[in-house]
């Protein structure tokens, strides 16, 4: 993907280091259904305007079976069935 394609998908990067124009950093928070929040970071490195590498924190483990935001999670109504 190009820089502009990344910007369309993820938005503008939170950080663009002045001395590392080939790196974009994103930070996001994941809020569980319980209200607990975890922060995750993603660093995208470019070479010749294309993604060269992506380094990212792992996605959070699902600690709640009814958390609809996690893969395999089900809304509370479906969990009671």
C-alpha positions in Angstrom: 0.0 0.0 0.0 1.1 3.6 -0.6 1.2 6.3 2.1 -2.1 7.8 0.8 -3.8 4.4 0.9 -2.7 3.9 4.5 -3.9 7.4 5.4 -7.3 6.5 3.9 -7.6 3.3 5.9 -6.1 4.4 9.2 -6.2 8.2 9.1 -3.4 10.5 9.6 -0.6 9.2 11.8 -0.4 10.3 15.4 3.4 10.8 15.2 5.6 11.5 12.2 9.2 11.8 13.5 11.0 14.7 11.8 14.2 12.6 11.3 12.4 9.4 10.3 10.0 10.4 7.5 9.8 6.8 6.6 7.9 5.9 9.8 4.3 6.6 10.8 3.1 5.7 14.3 -0.5 5.1 15.4 -1.8 4.6 19.0 -5.2 3.4 19.8 -7.1 2.3 22.9 -9.3 -0.8 23.0 -12.2 -0.6 25.5 -13.6 -3.9 26.7 -17.3 -4.2 27.5 -16.4 -4.1 31.2 -15.0 -0.6 30.7 -11.3 -1.7 31.0 -9.1 -0.1 28.4 -5.8 -1.2 26.9 -3.5 0.8 24.7 -2.0 -0.6 21.5 0.7 0.8 19.2 1.4 0.4 15.4 4.5 1.5 13.6 4.4 1.5 9.8 7.7 1.8 7.9 7.8 2.9 4.3 10.3 2.5 1.5 9.9 4.3 -1.8 6.4 5.4 -0.7 5.2 1.8 -0.1 4.8 -0.2 3.2 8.0 -2.0 3.9 7.2 -3.3 7.4 4.5 -3.1 10.1 5.3 -3.6 13.8 2.2 -3.8 16.0 1.3 -4.8 19.5 -0.9 -7.9 19.6 -4.6 -7.5 19.7 -6.1 -8.0 23.2 -7.3 -11.4 24.3 -11.0 -11.7 24.9 -11.7 -11.8 28.6 -15.5 -11.6 28.2 -17.4 -14.1 26.1 -20.1 -11.6 25.3 -17.8 -8.8 24.1 -19.1 -8.2 20.5 -16.0 -6.2 19.5 -13.6 -9.2 19.7 -13.5 -12.1 17.1 -16.0 -14.7 18.1 -17.6 -12.4 20.7 -21.4 -12.4 20.8 -23.8 -9.7 22.0 -25.2 -10.2 25.4 -28.6 -11.3 24.1 -27.0 -14.1 22.0 -24.8 -15.2 24.9 -27.9 -16.0 27.0 -29.2 -18.5 24.5 
